[in-house]
């Protein structure tokens, strides 16, 4: 049996596949290669009107890469709406290792010194593979996603992979593409030199919000 390492995991992402477990307590991992793939086109990223107001009002402190371990734990924890997740302890360990190697990042929402939401994903070249998000406060994960998209645009990324299309992601402009088109976009994106920018000024956020208003 092959032991899954961070290096093998990076090679899998570069070829368009990713691992999942059946449940939090399942020790087995399975490779996923969907026939159709969810992506969020960064150039056409959409922010719902009410969420634009939330972003501008700034109810949360936004940080990047300050508590990656806490974010992945938050994504793995059960909730009333999601009593189980696909993130088992092996996945936690692998993605924490990718973070230590500089290939994974988190965007976090904080309130009164508490981590209340966020997301994490894998970065290769100009491709960012969104893995999971969580929220313990109103719109906390949505705010994190908008900040992620703004940072990716600023950093020169060309592909934001959401893996699957959900109604939650559709409101941000997510679409489905078939496997051959995804593989072509992926091959082009990983050749791009992009460095994840963890900081975003207020002016840069406002410019991003304005750009999504114009393309909405």
Residue frames as a rotation matrix with the C-alpha (Angstrom) as fourth column:
UNK 1
0.574 0.819 0.000 0.00
0.819 -0.574 0.000 0.00
0.000 0.000 -1.000 0.00
UNK 2
-0.260 -0.673 0.693 1.41
0.650 -0.652 -0.390 3.40
0.714 0.349 0.607 -1.04
UNK 3
-0.101 0.153 -0.983 1.75
0.884 -0.440 -0.160 5.92
-0.457 -0.885 -0.091 1.76
UNK 4
0.561 0.376 0.737 0.25
0.697 -0.695 -0.177 9.23
0.446 0.613 -0.652 0.68
UNK 5
-0.274 -0.742 -0.612 2.81
0.883 -0.446 0.145 12.02
-0.380 -0.501 0.777 1.07
UNK 6
0.304 0.350 -0.886 2.57
0.081 -0.936 -0.343 15.77
-0.949 0.032 -0.313 0.49
UNK 7
-0.609 -0.604 -0.514 4.66
-0.478 -0.238 0.846 15.34
-0.633 0.761 -0.144 -2.67
UNK 8
-0.835 0.398 0.379 2.26
0.540 0.721 0.434 12.72
-0.100 0.568 -0.817 -4.07
UNK 9
0.094 0.923 -0.374 -0.64
0.757 -0.310 -0.575 15.00
-0.647 -0.229 -0.727 -3.16
UNK 10
-0.016 -0.170 -0.985 0.87
-0.330 -0.929 0.166 17.91
-0.944 0.328 -0.042 -5.10
UNK 11
-0.933 -0.349 -0.086 1.39
-0.213 0.345 0.914 15.66
-0.290 0.871 -0.396 -8.12
UNK 12
-0.485 0.839 0.246 -2.25
0.834 0.529 -0.159 14.59
-0.264 0.128 -0.956 -7.93
UNK 13
0.286 0.590 -0.755 -3.46
0.318 -0.802 -0.506 18.19
-0.904 -0.095 -0.417 -7.91
UNK 14
-0.403 -0.530 -0.746 -1.25
-0.519 -0.539 0.663 18.98
-0.754 0.655 -0.058 -10.90
UNK 15
-0.998 0.052 0.018 -2.94
0.047 0.624 0.780 16.15
0.030 0.780 -0.626 -12.80
UNK 16
-0.540 0.832 0.127 -6.46
-0.587 -0.480 0.652 17.20
0.603 0.277 0.748 -11.75
UNK 17
0.195 0.616 -0.763 -7.40
0.272 0.714 0.645 14.76
0.942 -0.334 -0.029 -8.97
UNK 18
-0.384 -0.248 0.889 -7.83
-0.722 -0.519 -0.457 15.16
0.575 -0.818 0.020 -5.22
UNK 19
-0.754 0.040 -0.656 -8.44
0.300 0.909 -0.290 12.90
0.585 -0.415 -0.697 -2.19
UNK 20
-0.121 0.714 0.689 -11.47
-0.843 -0.440 0.308 12.63
0.523 -0.544 0.656 0.06
UNK 21
-0.999 -0.031 0.043 -12.57
-0.050 0.816 -0.576 10.33
-0.017 -0.577 -0.817 2.87
UNK 22
-0.398 0.912 -0.102 -16.08
0.488 0.304 0.818 8.92
0.777 0.276 -0.566 3.12
UNK 23
0.778 0.622 0.081 -16.42
0.243 -0.418 0.875 10.41
0.579 -0.662 -0.477 6.59
UNK 24
0.470 -0.566 0.677 -14.50
-0.770 -0.638 0.002 12.01
0.431 -0.522 -0.736 9.42
UNK 25
0.283 -0.296 0.913 -13.94
-0.755 0.518 0.402 8.62
-0.592 -0.803 -0.077 11.04
UNK 26
0.975 -0.006 0.224 -13.06
0.145 0.778 -0.611 6.67
-0.170 0.628 0.759 7.88
UNK 27
0.285 -0.952 -0.113 -9.33
-0.074 -0.140 0.987 6.02
-0.956 -0.273 -0.111 7.63
UNK 28
-0.139 -0.311 0.940 -9.44
0.853 0.444 0.273 5.30
-0.503 0.840 0.203 3.88
UNK 29
-0.177 0.030 -0.984 -8.90
-0.318 -0.948 0.028 7.99
-0.931 0.318 0.177 1.24
UNK 30
0.230 0.343 0.911 -10.29
0.760 0.521 -0.389 7.94
-0.608 0.781 -0.141 -2.29
UNK 31
-0.827 -0.526 -0.201 -9.07
0.247 -0.660 0.709 9.78
-0.505 0.537 0.676 -5.38
UNK 32
0.280 0.956 -0.092 -11.74
0.461 -0.218 -0.860 11.97
-0.842 0.198 -0.502 -6.98
UNK 33
-0.881 -0.468 -0.064 -11.68
0.141 -0.391 0.910 12.92
-0.451 0.792 0.411 -10.68
UNK 34
-0.071 0.994 -0.087 -15.13
0.099 -0.080 -0.992 14.37
-0.993 -0.079 -0.093 -11.48
UNK 35
-0.125 0.151 0.981 -16.62
0.972 0.215 0.091 14.25
-0.198 0.965 -0.173 -14.97
UNK 36
0.372 0.223 0.901 -17.58
0.422 -0.905 0.050 17.88
0.827 0.361 -0.431 -14.48
UNK 37
-0.387 -0.671 -0.632 -15.70
0.904 -0.140 -0.404 20.34
0.182 -0.728 0.661 -12.31
UNK 38
0.780 0.605 -0.158 -16.83
0.625 -0.749 0.219 23.38
0.014 -0.269 -0.963 -10.38
UNK 39
-0.461 -0.883 0.083 -14.76
0.876 -0.468 -0.116 26.52
0.142 0.019 0.990 -10.96
UNK 40
0.578 0.551 -0.602 -15.26
0.609 -0.782 -0.131 30.16
-0.543 -0.291 -0.788 -10.00
UNK 41
0.216 -0.514 0.830 -14.03
0.847 -0.324 -0.421 32.40
0.486 0.794 0.365 -12.83
UNK 42
-0.244 -0.393 -0.887 -12.03
0.854 -0.521 -0.004 35.13
-0.460 -0.758 0.462 -11.12
UNK 43
-0.973 -0.147 0.180 -12.68
0.223 -0.808 0.545 37.65
0.065 0.570 0.819 -13.87
UNK 44
-0.350 0.924 0.153 -16.45
-0.165 -0.221 0.961 37.19
0.922 0.311 0.230 -13.44
UNK 45
-0.745 0.045 -0.666 -16.55
0.626 0.394 -0.673 36.82
0.232 -0.918 -0.322 -9.67
UNK 46
-0.113 0.819 0.563 -19.90
0.047 -0.562 0.826 38.04
0.992 0.120 0.025 -8.36
UNK 47
-0.950 -0.104 -0.295 -20.67
0.300 -0.033 -0.953 39.49
0.089 -0.994 0.062 -4.93
UNK 48
-0.037 0.999 0.011 -24.35
0.891 0.028 0.453 39.60
0.453 0.026 -0.891 -3.93
UNK 49
0.057 0.081 0.995 -25.51
0.084 -0.994 0.076 43.13
0.995 0.079 -0.063 -3.11
UNK 50
0.912 0.337 0.235 -26.14
-0.195 -0.149 0.970 42.51
0.361 -0.930 -0.070 0.60
UNK 51
0.651 -0.732 -0.202 -22.72
0.737 0.543 0.402 40.92
-0.185 -0.411 0.893 0.98
UNK 52
-0.040 -0.641 0.766 -21.09
0.633 -0.610 -0.477 43.97
0.773 0.466 0.430 -0.62
UNK 53
0.484 0.290 0.825 -22.49
-0.361 -0.793 0.490 46.05
0.797 -0.536 -0.279 2.23
UNK 54
0.989 -0.139 -0.056 -21.15
0.119 0.497 0.860 43.56
-0.092 -0.857 0.508 4.77
UNK 55
0.292 -0.940 0.178 -17.68
0.938 0.245 -0.246 43.68
0.187 0.238 0.953 3.19
UNK 56
-0.082 -0.308 0.948 -17.67
0.272 -0.922 -0.276 47.47
0.959 0.235 0.160 3.26
UNK 57
0.714 0.422 0.559 -18.94
-0.401 -0.408 0.820 47.67
0.574 -0.810 -0.122 6.84
UNK 58
-0.185 -0.952 -0.242 -16.11
-0.338 0.293 -0.895 45.37
0.923 -0.084 -0.376 7.92
UNK 59
0.691 0.496 0.526 -17.66
-0.645 0.095 0.759 43.47
0.326 -0.863 0.385 10.86
UNK 60
0.924 -0.381 0.040 -14.78
0.337 0.859 0.386 40.98
-0.182 -0.343 0.922 10.83
UNK 61
0.268 -0.933 -0.240 -11.02
-0.749 -0.358 0.558 41.16
-0.607 0.030 -0.794 11.04
UNK 62
0.981 0.048 -0.186 -9.53
-0.169 0.673 -0.720 39.32
0.090 0.738 0.669 8.05
UNK 63
0.148 -0.964 0.219 -6.28
-0.733 0.041 0.679 37.41
-0.664 -0.261 -0.701 8.38
UNK 64
0.757 -0.017 -0.653 -4.42
-0.498 0.632 -0.594 35.02
0.422 0.775 0.470 6.08
UNK 65
0.268 -0.692 -0.670 -2.30
0.135 0.716 -0.685 32.07
0.954 0.093 0.285 7.18
UNK 66
-0.266 -0.383 0.884 -2.40
-0.774 -0.462 -0.433 33.06
0.575 -0.800 -0.174 10.85
UNK 67
-0.343 0.189 0.920 -4.23
-0.695 0.608 -0.384 29.92
-0.632 -0.771 -0.077 12.08
UNK 68
-0.356 0.154 -0.922 -4.27
-0.811 0.439 0.387 27.33
0.464 0.885 -0.032 9.30
UNK 69
-0.931 -0.025 -0.363 -4.60
0.131 0.908 -0.398 24.50
0.340 -0.419 -0.842 11.82
UNK 70
-0.693 0.706 -0.147 -7.64
-0.007 -0.210 -0.978 26.18
-0.721 -0.676 0.150 13.36
UNK 71
-0.231 0.605 -0.762 -9.27
-0.931 -0.366 -0.008 26.65
-0.284 0.707 0.647 9.96
UNK 72
-0.502 0.038 -0.864 -8.93
-0.499 0.803 0.325 23.03
0.706 0.595 -0.384 8.89
UNK 73
-0.945 0.221 -0.242 -10.22
0.326 0.571 -0.753 21.94
-0.029 -0.791 -0.612 12.29
UNK 74
-0.508 0.790 -0.344 -13.18
-0.410 -0.572 -0.710 24.27
-0.758 -0.220 0.614 11.87
UNK 75
-0.240 0.377 -0.894 -13.89
-0.953 0.084 0.292 22.78
0.186 0.922 0.339 8.45
UNK 76
-0.698 -0.127 -0.705 -13.74
-0.146 0.989 -0.034 19.26
0.702 0.079 -0.708 9.91
UNK 77
-0.942 0.301 0.151 -16.04
-0.123 0.108 -0.986 19.86
-0.314 -0.947 -0.065 12.87
UNK 78
-0.563 0.806 0.185 -19.66
0.793 0.463 0.396 18.62
0.234 0.369 -0.899 12.68
UNK 79
-0.918 0.396 0.020 -22.53
-0.389 -0.889 -0.242 21.09
-0.078 -0.230 0.970 12.55
UNK 80
-0.234 0.921 0.311 -26.31
-0.199 0.268 -0.943 20.83
-0.952 -0.283 0.121 12.69
UNK 81
0.602 0.471 -0.645 -26.49
-0.673 -0.134 -0.727 21.14
-0.429 0.872 0.236 8.91
UNK 82
0.375 -0.586 -0.719 -23.43
-0.563 0.472 -0.678 18.95
0.736 0.659 -0.153 8.32
UNK 83
0.849 0.070 0.524 -23.14
-0.509 0.374 0.775 16.21
-0.141 -0.925 0.353 10.94
UNK 84
0.473 -0.739 0.479 -20.14
0.463 0.672 0.578 14.60
-0.749 -0.051 0.660 9.21
UNK 85
0.606 -0.357 -0.711 -17.33
-0.691 -0.679 -0.249 15.73
-0.394 0.642 -0.658 6.90
UNK 86
0.941 -0.308 -0.139 -14.83
0.131 0.711 -0.691 14.17
0.312 0.632 0.709 4.50
UNK 87
0.234 -0.894 0.381 -11.84
-0.577 -0.443 -0.686 15.57
0.783 -0.060 -0.620 6.42
UNK 88
0.893 0.013 -0.450 -10.24
0.296 0.736 0.609 12.82
0.339 -0.677 0.653 8.46
UNK 89
0.769 -0.610 -0.191 -7.08
-0.034 -0.338 0.940 13.01
-0.638 -0.717 -0.281 10.56
UNK 90
-0.019 -0.800 0.600 -4.83
0.802 0.346 0.486 11.95
-0.596 0.491 0.635 7.65
UNK 91
0.309 0.196 0.931 -6.15
0.804 -0.577 -0.146 14.75
0.509 0.793 -0.336 5.49
UNK 92
0.999 0.030 -0.012 -5.60
0.031 -0.809 0.587 17.22
0.008 -0.587 -0.809 8.32
UNK 93
0.431 -0.902 0.012 -1.99
0.234 0.125 0.964 16.09
-0.871 -0.413 0.265 8.63
UNK 94
-0.057 -0.448 0.892 -1.32
0.968 0.196 0.159 16.19
-0.246 0.873 0.422 4.89
UNK 95
0.483 0.305 0.821 -2.70
0.618 -0.783 -0.073 19.69
0.620 0.543 -0.566 4.37
UNK 96
0.950 -0.271 -0.155 -0.98
-0.035 -0.584 0.811 21.03
-0.310 -0.765 -0.565 7.46
UNK 97
0.100 -0.950 0.296 2.24
0.567 0.299 0.767 19.71
-0.818 0.091 0.569 5.92
UNK 98
0.057 -0.024 0.998 1.42
0.964 -0.260 -0.062 21.46
0.261 0.965 0.008 2.62
UNK 99
0.935 0.277 0.222 0.90
0.201 -0.929 0.312 24.67
0.293 -0.247 -0.924 4.58
UNK 100
0.631 -0.762 -0.143 4.30
0.084 -0.116 0.990 24.27
-0.771 -0.637 -0.010 6.23
UNK 101
-0.201 -0.705 0.680 5.78
0.795 0.288 0.534 23.80
-0.572 0.648 0.503 2.74
UNK 102
-0.637 -0.025 -0.770 4.08
-0.166 -0.971 0.169 26.96
-0.752 0.236 0.615 1.43
UNK 103
-0.966 0.255 -0.040 1.61
0.032 0.275 0.961 25.17
0.257 0.927 -0.274 -0.86
UNK 104
-0.101 0.970 -0.222 -1.55
0.856 0.198 0.478 25.73
0.507 -0.142 -0.850 1.18
UNK 105
-0.920 -0.156 0.359 -3.16
0.019 -0.935 -0.355 28.90
0.391 -0.320 0.863 2.51
UNK 106
-0.220 0.879 -0.423 -6.05
0.975 0.190 -0.112 30.00
-0.018 -0.437 -0.899 4.67
UNK 107
-0.662 0.184 0.727 -8.20
-0.073 -0.981 0.182 33.12
0.746 0.067 0.663 4.72
UNK 108
-0.526 0.315 -0.790 -9.78
0.814 0.454 -0.361 33.68
0.245 -0.833 -0.495 8.12
UNK 109
0.019 0.581 0.814 -12.53
-0.076 -0.811 0.580 35.80
0.997 -0.073 0.029 9.65
UNK 110
-0.621 -0.319 -0.716 -12.03
0.690 0.210 -0.693 36.85
0.371 -0.924 0.089 13.25
UNK 111
0.196 0.702 0.684 -14.36
-0.028 -0.694 0.720 38.59
0.980 -0.160 -0.117 15.69
UNK 112
0.695 0.036 0.718 -13.38
-0.669 -0.335 0.664 39.79
0.264 -0.942 -0.208 19.17
UNK 113
-0.190 -0.931 0.311 -10.22
-0.973 0.221 0.066 37.69
-0.130 -0.290 -0.948 18.99
UNK 114
-0.060 0.256 0.965 -12.07
-0.193 0.945 -0.263 34.49
-0.979 -0.202 -0.007 18.06
UNK 115
-0.945 -0.222 -0.240 -11.81
-0.291 0.235 0.927 32.57
-0.150 0.946 -0.287 14.79
UNK 116
-0.213 0.965 0.153 -15.40
-0.335 0.075 -0.939 32.54
-0.918 -0.252 0.307 13.50
UNK 117
0.837 0.492 0.237 -14.97
0.028 0.395 -0.918 31.39
-0.546 0.776 0.317 9.91
UNK 118
-0.024 -0.866 -0.499 -12.62
-0.743 -0.319 0.589 30.81
-0.669 0.385 -0.636 7.03
UNK 119
0.972 0.229 -0.058 -11.43
-0.201 0.675 -0.710 28.59
-0.123 0.702 0.702 4.24
UNK 120
0.029 -0.993 0.117 -8.31
-0.440 0.093 0.893 26.82
-0.897 -0.077 -0.434 3.06
UNK 121
0.967 0.255 -0.003 -6.94
-0.115 0.423 -0.899 25.52
-0.228 0.870 0.438 -0.19
UNK 122
0.236 -0.887 0.397 -3.90
0.603 0.454 0.656 24.41
-0.762 0.085 0.642 -2.18
UNK 123
0.726 -0.084 -0.682 -1.82
-0.431 -0.829 -0.357 26.67
-0.535 0.553 -0.638 -4.40
UNK 124
0.043 -0.719 0.693 0.13
0.627 0.560 0.542 25.53
-0.778 0.411 0.475 -7.47
UNK 125
-0.719 -0.339 0.606 1.41
0.691 -0.437 0.576 28.12
0.070 0.833 0.549 -9.92
UNK 126
-0.884 0.453 0.117 -1.58
-0.439 -0.889 0.129 30.24
0.162 0.063 0.985 -10.89
UNK 127
-0.107 0.855 -0.507 -4.14
-0.045 0.505 0.862 27.67
0.993 0.115 -0.016 -9.72
UNK 128
-0.768 -0.018 0.640 -5.84
-0.637 -0.087 -0.766 27.71
0.069 -0.996 0.055 -6.33
UNK 129
-0.452 0.571 -0.686 -7.82
0.123 0.801 0.586 24.64
0.884 0.180 -0.432 -5.28
UNK 130
-0.300 0.430 0.852 -10.45
-0.878 -0.473 -0.070 25.60
0.373 -0.769 0.519 -2.72
UNK 131
-0.833 -0.141 -0.535 -10.89
0.001 0.967 -0.256 22.73
0.553 -0.214 -0.805 -0.29
UNK 132
-0.053 0.825 -0.563 -13.40
0.883 0.302 0.359 23.61
0.466 -0.478 -0.744 2.39
UNK 133
-0.617 -0.068 0.784 -14.88
-0.190 -0.954 -0.233 26.49
0.763 -0.293 0.576 4.39
UNK 134
-0.264 0.564 -0.782 -16.71
0.905 0.426 0.002 26.92
0.334 -0.707 -0.623 7.66
UNK 135
-0.429 0.212 0.878 -18.70
-0.147 -0.975 0.164 29.58
0.891 -0.059 0.449 9.46
UNK 136
-0.492 0.275 -0.826 -19.60
0.854 0.340 -0.395 30.15
0.172 -0.900 -0.402 13.11
UNK 137
-0.367 0.372 -0.853 -21.03
0.245 -0.846 -0.474 33.64
-0.898 -0.383 0.219 12.51
UNK 138
0.620 0.779 0.092 -23.24
0.308 -0.134 -0.942 35.25
-0.722 0.612 -0.323 9.90
UNK 139
0.992 -0.121 -0.040 -21.60
-0.075 -0.303 -0.950 35.41
0.103 0.945 -0.310 6.45
UNK 140
0.499 -0.861 0.102 -18.16
-0.472 -0.171 0.865 34.64
-0.727 -0.479 -0.492 7.91
UNK 141
-0.102 -0.552 0.828 -17.22
0.472 0.705 0.528 32.08
-0.875 0.445 0.189 5.25
UNK 142
0.635 0.396 0.664 -18.72
0.770 -0.258 -0.583 34.20
-0.059 0.881 -0.469 2.47
UNK 143
0.920 -0.363 -0.147 -16.60
-0.339 -0.927 0.162 37.16
-0.195 -0.099 -0.976 3.51
UNK 144
0.116 -0.920 0.373 -13.53
-0.221 0.343 0.913 34.90
-0.968 -0.189 -0.164 3.53
UNK 145
0.151 -0.007 0.989 -14.31
0.815 0.567 -0.121 33.70
-0.559 0.824 0.091 0.00
UNK 146
0.934 0.208 0.290 -14.58
0.338 -0.778 -0.529 37.26
0.116 0.592 -0.797 -1.30
UNK 147
0.652 -0.757 -0.044 -11.27
-0.600 -0.551 0.579 38.15
-0.463 -0.352 -0.814 0.32
UNK 148
0.031 -0.620 0.784 -9.71
0.266 0.761 0.592 35.03
-0.964 0.190 0.188 -1.18
UNK 149
0.493 0.228 0.839 -10.87
0.852 0.069 -0.519 35.99
-0.176 0.971 -0.161 -4.67
UNK 150
0.989 -0.148 0.019 -9.54
-0.143 -0.979 -0.144 39.53
0.040 0.140 -0.989 -4.22
UNK 151
0.334 -0.920 0.206 -6.15
-0.510 0.007 0.860 38.20
-0.793 -0.392 -0.466 -3.14
UNK 152
0.068 -0.285 0.956 -6.01
0.586 0.787 0.193 35.72
-0.807 0.547 0.220 -6.01
UNK 153
0.812 0.255 0.525 -6.82
0.578 -0.469 -0.667 38.43
0.076 0.846 -0.528 -8.56
UNK 154
0.853 -0.522 -0.030 -4.18
-0.488 -0.816 0.311 40.70
-0.187 -0.250 -0.950 -7.00
UNK 155
0.158 -0.845 0.510 -1.62
-0.380 0.425 0.822 37.87
-0.912 -0.323 -0.254 -7.07
UNK 156
-0.286 -0.277 -0.917 -2.17
-0.945 -0.079 0.318 36.93
-0.160 0.958 -0.239 -10.72
UNK 157
-0.662 0.142 0.736 -3.94
0.019 0.985 -0.173 33.59
-0.749 -0.100 -0.655 -10.30
UNK 158
-0.709 0.381 -0.593 -5.98
-0.695 -0.238 0.679 32.41
0.118 0.894 0.433 -13.28
UNK 159
-0.222 0.628 -0.746 -7.91
-0.084 0.750 0.656 29.41
0.971 0.208 -0.114 -11.88
UNK 160
-0.595 0.176 0.785 -10.05
-0.800 -0.036 -0.598 29.08
-0.077 -0.984 0.162 -8.74
UNK 161
-0.549 0.313 -0.775 -11.14
-0.133 0.882 0.451 25.44
0.825 0.351 -0.443 -8.52
UNK 162
-0.254 0.540 0.803 -14.15
-0.965 -0.199 -0.171 24.82
0.067 -0.818 0.571 -6.29
UNK 163
-0.927 -0.223 0.301 -14.21
-0.241 0.970 -0.023 21.06
-0.287 -0.094 -0.953 -7.12
UNK 164
-0.520 0.825 0.221 -18.01
0.853 0.514 0.089 20.85
-0.040 0.235 -0.971 -7.15
UNK 165
-0.750 0.382 0.540 -20.80
-0.115 -0.879 0.462 23.28
0.651 0.285 0.704 -8.00
UNK 166
-0.513 0.636 -0.576 -23.24
0.850 0.285 -0.443 24.08
-0.117 -0.717 -0.687 -5.19
UNK 167
0.443 0.743 0.501 -26.03
0.730 -0.624 0.280 26.61
0.521 0.241 -0.819 -4.92
UNK 168
0.699 -0.268 -0.663 -23.96
0.458 -0.543 0.703 28.34
-0.549 -0.796 -0.257 -2.25
UNK 169
-0.331 -0.938 -0.102 -21.10
0.427 -0.246 0.870 28.84
-0.841 0.245 0.482 -4.72
UNK 170
-0.146 0.344 0.927 -23.31
0.986 -0.023 0.164 29.61
0.078 0.939 -0.336 -7.72
UNK 171
0.817 0.538 -0.206 -24.16
0.563 -0.822 0.086 33.01
-0.123 -0.187 -0.975 -6.21
UNK 172
0.325 -0.791 -0.518 -20.48
-0.080 -0.569 0.819 33.95
-0.942 -0.225 -0.248 -6.58
UNK 173
0.382 -0.100 -0.919 -20.42
-0.892 -0.300 -0.338 33.04
-0.241 0.949 -0.204 -10.28
UNK 174
-0.488 -0.584 0.648 -19.36
-0.437 0.807 0.398 29.40
-0.755 -0.089 -0.649 -9.99
UNK 175
0.378 0.534 -0.757 -19.92
-0.926 0.202 -0.320 27.28
-0.018 0.821 0.570 -13.10
UNK 176
0.418 -0.250 0.873 -19.35
-0.035 0.956 0.290 23.70
-0.908 -0.152 0.391 -14.22
UNK 177
0.221 -0.387 -0.895 -16.94
-0.975 -0.125 -0.186 22.71
-0.040 0.913 -0.405 -16.97
UNK 178
0.964 0.168 -0.206 -16.22
-0.194 0.974 -0.115 19.26
0.181 0.151 0.972 -18.36
UNK 179
0.701 -0.705 0.107 -13.10
0.292 0.421 0.858 17.30
-0.650 -0.571 0.502 -17.52
UNK 180
0.171 -0.703 0.690 -11.15
0.984 0.086 -0.157 17.98
0.051 0.706 0.707 -20.77
UNK 181
0.464 0.022 0.885 -11.75
0.225 -0.970 -0.094 21.74
0.857 0.243 -0.455 -20.48
UNK 182
0.975 -0.109 0.194 -10.77
-0.217 -0.280 0.935 21.68
-0.048 -0.954 -0.297 -16.82
UNK 183
0.522 -0.829 0.201 -7.55
0.654 0.540 0.530 19.79
-0.548 -0.145 0.824 -17.56
UNK 184
0.155 -0.442 0.883 -6.68
0.840 -0.412 -0.353 22.33
0.520 0.797 0.308 -20.26
UNK 185
0.680 0.144 0.719 -7.31
-0.141 -0.936 0.321 25.27
0.719 -0.320 -0.617 -17.92
UNK 186
0.938 -0.338 0.078 -5.34
0.004 0.235 0.972 23.54
-0.347 -0.911 0.222 -15.17
UNK 187
0.363 -0.845 0.393 -2.35
0.916 0.402 0.018 22.85
-0.173 0.353 0.920 -17.41
UNK 188
0.172 -0.256 0.951 -2.22
0.481 -0.821 -0.308 26.52
0.860 0.510 -0.018 -18.41
UNK 189
0.822 0.268 0.502 -2.72
-0.227 -0.654 0.721 27.79
0.522 -0.707 -0.477 -14.86
UNK 190
0.865 -0.495 -0.084 0.05
0.309 0.393 0.866 25.81
-0.396 -0.775 0.493 -13.18
UNK 191
0.115 -0.836 0.536 2.55
0.964 -0.037 -0.264 27.32
0.241 0.547 0.801 -15.65
UNK 192
0.510 0.160 0.845 1.70
0.110 -0.987 0.120 30.79
0.853 0.031 -0.521 -14.34
UNK 193
-0.557 -0.702 -0.443 4.01
0.634 -0.015 -0.773 32.31
0.537 -0.712 0.453 -11.75
UNK 194
0.273 0.688 0.672 1.77
-0.173 -0.652 0.738 33.62
0.946 -0.318 -0.059 -8.97
UNK 195
-0.764 -0.520 -0.381 2.70
0.333 0.188 -0.924 34.31
0.552 -0.833 0.030 -5.37
UNK 196
0.198 0.926 -0.323 -0.15
0.796 0.041 0.604 34.33
0.572 -0.376 -0.729 -2.86
UNK 197
-0.621 -0.325 0.714 -0.52
-0.030 -0.900 -0.435 37.81
0.784 -0.291 0.549 -1.36
UNK 198
-0.413 0.448 -0.793 -1.76
0.862 0.473 -0.182 37.56
0.294 -0.758 -0.582 2.20
UNK 199
-0.561 0.153 -0.814 -2.32
0.418 -0.796 -0.438 41.31
-0.715 -0.585 0.383 2.66
UNK 200
-0.267 0.549 0.792 -5.06
0.859 -0.237 0.454 43.41
0.437 0.801 -0.409 1.07
UNK 201
-0.975 -0.110 -0.191 -5.52
0.186 -0.876 -0.445 47.12
-0.118 -0.470 0.875 1.66
UNK 202
-0.203 0.951 -0.234 -8.89
0.338 -0.156 -0.928 48.78
-0.919 -0.268 -0.289 2.08
UNK 203
-0.028 0.133 -0.991 -8.45
-0.751 -0.657 -0.068 50.54
-0.660 0.742 0.118 -1.26
UNK 204
-0.851 -0.331 -0.408 -7.64
-0.520 0.642 0.564 47.23
0.075 0.692 -0.718 -2.97
UNK 205
-0.733 0.659 0.166 -10.73
0.506 0.692 -0.514 45.60
-0.454 -0.293 -0.841 -1.47
UNK 206
0.060 0.792 -0.607 -12.93
-0.054 -0.605 -0.794 48.48
-0.997 0.081 0.006 -2.61
UNK 207
-0.336 -0.244 -0.910 -11.46
-0.886 -0.246 0.393 48.31
-0.319 0.938 -0.134 -6.13
UNK 208
-1.000 -0.014 -0.022 -12.23
-0.020 0.961 0.275 44.58
0.018 0.275 -0.961 -6.19
UNK 209
-0.373 0.926 -0.052 -15.81
0.501 0.154 -0.852 45.14
-0.781 -0.344 -0.522 -5.04
UNK 210
0.067 0.370 -0.927 -16.24
-0.516 -0.782 -0.350 47.81
-0.854 0.501 0.139 -7.71
UNK 211
-0.697 -0.399 -0.595 -14.89
-0.712 0.290 0.640 45.49
-0.083 0.870 -0.486 -10.39
UNK 212
-0.893 0.420 0.160 -17.39
0.409 0.907 -0.097 42.77
-0.186 -0.021 -0.982 -9.46
UNK 213
-0.081 0.882 -0.464 -20.20
0.165 -0.447 -0.879 45.33
-0.983 -0.147 -0.109 -9.60
UNK 214
-0.133 -0.063 -0.989 -19.20
-0.815 -0.561 0.146 46.25
-0.564 0.825 0.024 -13.16
UNK 215
-0.812 -0.240 -0.532 -19.07
-0.531 0.683 0.502 42.61
0.243 0.690 -0.682 -14.31
UNK 216
-0.748 0.567 0.346 -22.20
0.068 0.583 -0.810 41.45
-0.661 -0.582 -0.474 -12.45
